[in-house]
């Protein structure tokens, strides 16, 4: 059974519709075309405009970090090369100055192993920066664990009536590569 509607060409079917039906179909087609235009052209562009400032700020931050690293690398390259004995002496002096009795230094060839017992985190960070810039020692391996609060440790500083959080301390070892001889 053939339906009489299927055999009629599209233009004849359009003419057969009432004007009200033609207007409704045109309106539905217009809404569909506008929705497609929105989803395919306008929404992605507006989303890009909306997220651009945040992405720009993130990229600016990355650029600033890279420029800082570049400046540090140039500074290290421009630093005069010291003799291996000078690097070791500088490493020992800075270790004693920053970490005191919480660290021990052992030298084997061009490697220095630092053993830590309850070393304050901030002093360790400062010492690592100083060892890198002055002795040109590069950390190769780190095995650190947060040390439990020492029983004989000095009480934390207080701010008002609330005690401040105790500064973290580290136990473990660091292996540093010393400059080539």
C-alpha positions in Angstrom: 0.0 0.0 0.0 1.5 3.3 -1.1 0.6 6.3 0.8 -0.5 9.2 -1.3 1.7 11.6 0.7 5.0 9.8 -0.2 4.5 10.1 -3.9 3.8 13.9 -3.9 7.0 16.0 -4.5 8.1 18.2 -1.6 7.2 21.5 -3.3 3.6 20.2 -3.9 3.4 19.1 -0.3 4.5 22.5 0.8 1.8 24.2 -1.3 -0.8 21.8 0.1 -0.1 22.9 3.7 -2.2 25.6 5.2 -0.5 29.0 5.7 -0.5 28.6 9.4 1.3 25.2 9.1 3.8 26.7 6.8 4.5 29.5 9.3 4.9 27.0 12.1 7.4 24.9 10.1 9.3 28.0 9.1 9.5 29.1 12.8 10.6 25.6 13.9 13.3 25.6 11.2 14.4 29.1 12.2 14.7 28.0 15.9 16.6 24.9 14.8 19.0 27.0 12.7 19.6 29.5 15.5 20.2 26.7 18.0 22.8 25.2 15.6 24.4 28.5 15.1 24.6 29.0 18.9 26.1 25.6 19.7 28.5 25.4 16.8 29.7 29.1 16.4 28.8 31.4 19.3 29.0 29.2 22.5 32.6 28.0 21.9 33.8 31.6 21.0 32.1 33.0 24.1 33.6 30.2 26.3 37.0 31.1 24.9 36.5 34.8 25.7 35.3 33.9 29.2 38.3 31.7 30.1 40.9 33.8 28.4 41.8 36.0 31.3 42.4 33.0 33.7 44.5 31.2 31.1 46.4 34.3 30.4 47.2 34.8 34.1 48.3 31.1 34.4 50.6 31.5 31.3 52.0 34.7 32.8 52.8 32.8 36.0 54.5 30.0 34.0 56.5 32.6 32.1 57.6 34.3 35.3 58.8 31.0 36.8 60.7 30.2 33.6 62.3 33.6 33.6 63.3 33.1 37.2 64.8 29.7 36.4 66.6 31.2 33.4 68.1 34.0 35.6 69.2 31.4 38.2 70.8 29.3 35.5 72.6 32.3 34.0 73.8 33.3 37.5 75.1 29.7 38.2 76.8 29.7 34.8 78.5 33.0 35.5 79.7 32.0 38.9 83.4 31.3 39.0 84.3 27.6 39.2 85.7 26.7 42.5 88.1 23.9 43.3 86.5 20.7 44.7 88.1 21.4 48.0 86.5 24.8 48.1 83.1 23.3 47.4 83.5 20.7 50.2 84.7 23.4 52.7 81.7 25.7 51.7 79.3 22.7 52.0 80.7 21.9 55.5 80.6 25.5 56.7 77.0 26.1 55.5 75.9 22.7 57.0 77.3 23.6 60.4 75.9 27.1 60.2 72.4 26.2 59.1 71.7 22.8 60.5 74.2 22.4 63.4 74.1 19.1 65.2 71.0 17.9 63.3 73.1 16.9 60.3 76.2 14.9 59.5 78.2 15.0 56.3 80.0 12.0 54.7 82.0 12.4 51.5 82.6 9.6 49.0 84.2 10.7 45.7 82.1 13.4 44.1 79.1 12.6 46.2 78.2 14.0 49.6 75.7 12.2 51.8 74.0 14.3 54.5 72.3 12.4 57.3 69.5 14.4 59.1 68.0 13.8 62.6 65.2 16.3 63.4 66.4 19.0 61.0 64.1 22.0 60.9 62.4 22.2 57.5 63.0 25.9 57.0 66.7 25.6 57.9 67.0 22.6 55.5 65.5 24.6 52.6 67.8 27.5 53.2 70.8 25.2 53.4 69.9 23.4 50.2 69.6 26.8 48.4 73.0 27.9 49.8 74.7 24.6 49.0 73.4 24.8 45.4 74.6 28.4 44.9 77.8 28.4 46.9 79.1 24.9 46.6 77.4 24.1 43.3 76.1 20.9 44.9 73.1 19.4 43.2 70.6 17.1 45.1 70.6 13.7 43.5 68.6 11.6 45.9 66.5 12.5 49.0 65.0 10.0 51.5 63.2 12.1 54.0 60.5 11.4 56.6 58.8 13.8 58.9 60.2 13.3 62.3 57.9 12.9 65.3 57.8 15.8 67.7 60.8 15.7 69.9 60.1 15.3 73.6 62.8 17.8 74.6 62.0 20.3 71.9 61.4 23.9 72.9 57.8 24.8 73.1 56.3 26.4 70.0 56.0 30.2 70.0 52.6 31.6 70.9 50.6 34.3 69.3 48.1 35.7 71.8 46.7 32.7 73.7 46.8 30.2 70.9 50.0 28.2 70.4 51.6 28.3 66.9 52.0 25.0 65.0 55.3 23.4 65.6 57.7 23.7 62.6 58.1 20.4 60.7 61.4 18.5 61.2 63.0 15.9 58.9 64.9 12.7 59.4 66.6 10.9 56.6 69.4 11.4 54.1 70.3 13.5 51.1 72.8 12.7 48.4 74.4 15.6 46.6 76.6 15.6 43.5 79.6 17.9 43.9 81.1 19.7 41.0 83.4 17.7 38.7 87.1 17.8 39.6 
